[in-house]
Amino acid sequence: MNPARSHDYEAGPARPDEERGPATANLKQLLLARNDWFAREIMNSVRLSSDFAFLTPAQSRLLALMAGKPMSMAELARRLAISRQAVHKTVAELARRGILELRDDPERGNSKLVFYTEAGRELNRAGARMIERVEERIAGQIGRKGLAQLKQLLSSDWD
């Protein structure tokens, strides 16, 4: 996998066998390559959407992680493996755009929870449609049965 392409959202699909044959790529390399490809496909769709063209890859990742559910800044930072400051900056920009809002955490008086606004829920629905289109492209390559098997394998309990 070419590390220089990991942030290049204009490049074509990253292939796990670009520098190493598929038989020598380990599972982590394969998953990272396909995750990068999926992220590029989503961001290309976002760029074509006039309503959400402002969205950055970091913002897209944060919103995908939230999956429409409230979450604390600390949990977002842990799950994204980034600093609280980076999460705060990303959330603040999405709040400024009306996508997210902060509310007091009823269980922790000194903490805030991040919630989707109605505009955020609309963006989430649009994102789900984008994901469906990417999944259709994958099904076109590996077949519907292959896609179903891939989803089943990835959703298996590994821990």
C-alpha positions, 0 to 999 in steps of 0.5 A: 500500500502506498502511504502517500495515498492515504490522504489523497482523496482524488487518487484511484482506489488504493490496492493492497497489492500495489507494492506487495502481492495479495498473498503477502499483505497482512489483514491489517494492511488489507483492512486499512487499504479498503478503509482508505478506499471507502473513505475516498469514495464517500468524500468524493460523493460529499464533494459532489453534494452542494449541501455538504461539500464543506465536510472534511474527512475528519468531520466525516469520520467523527460523524460516522463514529457517532452513527446518529447517537449522542456521545461525550467528547472524551469518548469521541477522542478515545474512539477516534484516537485523537486528542480532546482538543482535536475533537473539540475543534471538529465538534465546534466547527460542526456546531457552527455549521448547525450539524451538531450541538452540545448539551449538558450530560445529565449523568455528569454535571461538568460534562457535555454530550454531542448530539446531532441537530435536525440538519445533522440527522439530514446529513446522516441520512444523506451519508447513509445513501452515499454508503449504499451507493458505495456498497452497490459498487462493491457488490458490482465487483464481488457480487451481492453474495460476496458483499453479504459474506464480507459484512457477515465476516466483519461483524463477527465477534473477534474479541 
